[in-house]
Amino acid sequence: MEENGCNFLSYQIDSAPISEGFILAKVGTSFQWVFTERGMKRVEKVFDCESDAVFHAYTQIKDDSWAWSHLVGFIKDQVKLTALKKSLQRRGIHFFDDMIPYGGKDDVRYRVYVNGCKAKAVADLRRVYGR
């Protein structure tokens, strides 16, 4: 999945810690699919068999569009936003964007994402327009 551009920032499958998202954990002789957010953990599913747990995790991640998205730009300025979008269009790279109230309703940020392996192709843009 990593070779195909999956973004595991919200999934803890190995032992890499995450701040929030889903964790596949071995607990005793069973496996748990756990959701964690703001320090609280909730067991979503329990599996007796490792292969069933892995299949569930794979299916969840495969179908999660956010797991395949990579932040390219985190921008306050609309001129920079337009420049980033034009750069992506010139390269023929599909992207999607949104806007969030970062510091309140009068302090918005524009986020631009690419999917999968395209993140590697825009590493230079990520350095310029990322956080």
C-alpha positions in Angstrom: 0.0 0.0 0.0 2.9 2.4 0.7 4.3 1.8 -2.7 1.0 2.8 -4.2 1.0 6.1 -2.3 -1.1 5.3 0.8 -0.9 7.9 3.6 -0.8 6.1 7.0 -0.9 9.3 9.1 -4.3 8.2 10.5 -3.5 4.5 10.8 -1.3 2.6 13.1 -0.6 -0.8 11.6 2.9 -1.3 12.7 4.1 0.4 15.9 4.4 4.0 14.4 2.4 6.2 16.8 -0.5 8.4 15.5 -2.3 11.3 17.2 -5.7 10.2 16.0 -7.2 7.6 13.7 -7.4 3.8 13.7 -5.1 1.3 15.3 -4.8 -2.4 14.6 -3.5 -3.9 17.9 -2.8 -7.4 19.2 -4.3 -7.7 22.6 -3.7 -11.1 24.2 -4.7 -13.7 21.7 -7.1 -11.4 19.8 -6.7 -8.4 17.5 -8.6 -5.2 18.0 -9.5 -2.4 15.5 -9.4 0.7 17.7 -10.4 4.3 17.0 -8.4 6.9 19.0 -9.1 10.6 19.2 -8.0 13.3 21.7 -6.5 10.6 23.9 -9.7 8.5 24.1 -9.7 5.0 22.6 -12.8 3.0 21.5 -12.6 -0.6 20.4 -14.5 -0.8 17.1 -14.1 -4.6 16.4 -12.4 -7.6 17.8 -11.0 -10.5 15.8 -9.9 -13.9 16.9 -7.9 -14.5 13.7 -5.0 -12.3 12.5 -5.9 -12.7 8.8 -9.5 -11.5 9.5 -8.1 -8.4 11.3 -5.6 -7.7 8.5 -8.3 -8.1 5.8 -10.6 -5.7 7.8 -7.8 -3.1 8.1 -6.9 -3.4 4.4 -10.5 -2.9 3.3 -11.0 0.1 5.6 -7.8 1.8 4.4 -8.3 0.9 0.7 -11.7 2.5 0.8 -10.7 5.6 2.7 -10.1 8.5 0.3 -8.2 10.5 2.9 -5.8 7.6 3.3 -4.7 8.2 -0.3 -4.5 12.0 -0.1 -1.4 14.0 0.5 -1.2 17.6 1.5 0.7 19.7 -1.0 -0.2 23.2 0.0 -1.3 24.9 3.2 -1.8 28.4 2.1 -3.2 31.7 3.4 -2.6 33.8 0.3 -4.9 33.3 -2.8 -2.1 34.4 -5.2 0.0 31.5 -4.0 -3.0 29.2 -4.1 -3.5 30.1 -7.8 0.2 29.6 -8.5 0.1 26.1 -6.9 -3.0 25.1 -8.8 -1.5 26.3 -12.1 1.7 24.4 -11.4 -0.3 21.2 -10.8 -2.4 21.7 -13.9 0.7 22.2 -16.0 2.0 18.9 -14.8 -1.3 17.2 -15.5 -1.7 16.2 -11.8 -5.2 15.9 -10.5 -5.8 17.7 -7.2 -8.5 18.7 -4.9 -8.7 21.6 -2.4 -10.7 23.0 0.4 -10.7 25.9 2.8 -10.7 25.8 6.6 -11.2 28.5 9.3 -7.6 28.1 10.7 -7.5 30.9 13.2 -11.2 31.7 13.1 -13.7 32.6 10.4 -11.6 35.6 9.4 -8.3 33.6 9.2 -8.8 31.0 6.5 -6.3 28.5 5.1 -6.5 26.8 1.7 -5.4 23.2 1.6 -4.5 21.4 -1.7 -4.1 17.7 -1.9 -3.0 15.1 -4.5 -3.7 11.4 -4.4 -1.5 8.4 -4.1 2.0 8.3 -5.8 1.5 11.8 -7.2 2.8 13.1 -3.9 6.3 12.0 -4.9 6.0 13.9 -8.2 5.2 17.1 -6.4 7.8 17.0 -3.6 9.3 20.2 -4.8 5.9 22.0 -4.5 5.3 20.5 -1.1 8.5 22.2 0.1 7.3 25.6 -1.3 3.6 25.5 -0.4 3.4 23.1 2.5 3.4 24.2 6.1 
